[in-house]
């Protein structure tokens, strides 16, 4: 009955603006939408500032103090005020980007799904000519589109900032391409992680249909997933090996290092506390290090993006399956 | 009417177990209580394990020579000891969790402790059960405050003990943000400020999720503001650096030519006290504001 009358009113031609489920989504979650727009604006502003005036001022200060030359003095032992400001802004902007998956998961589990199921507003929606599956699809698609658009923009700006600031970071020996926050936000992985946050949040919200417990569980789960992927990251692409005869080599982004014996086998560095001739006794002829050169950035990045997107699809599939079981297949 | 049977239950001669409001608060927030207990238990056992590693970690951080000479162990041997890495990562993790406690505490207090109760109307139900709104809020704040104070104090003491000789290579410099907050009374003050800010956000907004979000934002802001301005909380010492190199323990604040302004290690306690004072003032003001809003709401 209600469905019929609603359908009739929905059929009336509307002149502008989003309609139907999309409109409901944007209206119910308008504060989240505003927050997201604000976050994107702040991070984009920070990144653009760091790309332009921030980096220029930091370089000017660096060359004024004569750093990087033989005459560099005490001033080069501490960050100058311009670099400090640059460093703060870069840190806050990258930090905001790395926070997005966590915030998304917390919001999706509580405000997007958990609260609706707890209050019964989800059930109300399902009686209004919206099937549960379409309801969940809209709940996921609208934020996913907004997240993707925002994250891709921010990623591009971050790449711009990083390509202009790599040397500045090298000069002050802070941040390298393989630092977690920099690696994540320099490519597609950041967007994939945000989408995974959304999917995990939605799944947890359906599993635990109460706003606050779902929020807590989704936050902890996302933190654990992010931590596990940081551990896994170096092993997602074959490493390059460098060897040396006198000391353990130390290139950037080392994954594993140790000692080599005369027959070429790899052993961990032996415990030779102060023993003369100990290395010969262990038959050690050299040292090795497995590492990732800068050229491994994209392979590592794309593999991780694939894994994260696959995990997100599994979570979304599980969420739809769970919803179907809950609502008795009335899809 | 309802008040009469409730008071008659409170007859003397029963086993000592939590009763009345205390019991209600513990029972209602048992999930948070269990999480807090388990987290403390996990942190404590982890710290005991780390403390047992301290000596081995110290050996792994020793000075070395290649080849081994003059009583210095060979660098290869020192490199082979991995305990120092396990030890310092573990200590840094526990310290960071202690230092950032303000964030989850604020979100919980805003969301679950106050916001949800007002949103669902369970607070109004409680106020009809012979509990005045002021006593209700007092119990809501006092019970978590006591548990947070006890737990955080224990955690900080255990952490300081597990740091052993306080070698900055292993456990971080005293002025590192996490280390500074996580190893002194400021940790407790931070947690209490989080509780008070959460309660205020809950009373102001009266809804679980917005209150949790607002409290989280306020806690992050407070934490970062203190982190940013910590160096100004106590007057620095200024010294001429010609022919003198600042030790690692100097928290360097500003350099002007050869004049260096810094905090020596001995400024740890004054800065801790000033920061705790600020946090407790913020907490007191937030609690006061929460009570005023409650009075206005229920007047």
Contacts between the chains, C-beta under 8 A, distances in Angstrom:
chain1	res1	chain2	res2	distance
A	31	B	210	7.4
A	74	B	241	6.7
A	74	B	255	6.5
A	74	B	258	7.0
A	75	B	255	6.8
A	78	B	252	6.3
A	78	B	255	5.8
A	110	B	209	5.4
A	110	B	212	7.8
A	111	B	209	5.3
A	115	B	208	8.0
A	115	B	209	6.5
A	211	B	116	7.9
A	211	B	208	6.0
A	211	B	209	6.0
A	212	B	111	5.2
A	212	B	112	5.1
A	212	B	116	6.3
A	212	B	208	5.9
A	212	B	209	7.9
A	212	B	212	7.3
A	213	B	31	7.0
A	215	B	111	7.2
A	215	B	209	7.5
A	215	B	212	7.0
A	247	B	66	7.0
A	247	B	75	7.7
A	248	B	76	7.9
A	248	B	79	6.6
A	259	B	76	7.3
A	268	B	80	6.5
A	269	B	76	5.2
A	269	B	77	7.6
A	269	B	79	4.9
A	269	B	80	3.9
A	270	B	76	7.0
A	270	B	77	7.2
A	270	B	80	6.0
A	271	B	77	5.4
A	271	B	80	4.9
A	271	B	81	7.1
A	272	B	68	7.3
A	272	B	73	7.7
A	272	B	74	5.0
A	272	B	76	5.5
A	272	B	77	3.9
A	272	B	80	7.4
A	273	B	59	7.8
A	273	B	68	7.8
A	273	B	73	4.5
A	273	B	74	7.2
A	273	B	77	4.5
A	273	B	78	7.8
A	274	B	68	4.4
A	274	B	71	7.2
A	274	B	72	7.3
A	274	B	73	4.5
A	274	B	74	6.4
A	274	B	77	7.1
A	275	B	68	7.0
A	275	B	74	7.5
A	275	B	77	7.6
A	276	B	67	6.7
A	276	B	68	6.6
A	278	B	74	7.1
A	278	B	77	7.4
A	279	B	67	8.0
A	279	B	74	7.8
A	279	B	76	6.6
A	284	B	76	7.9
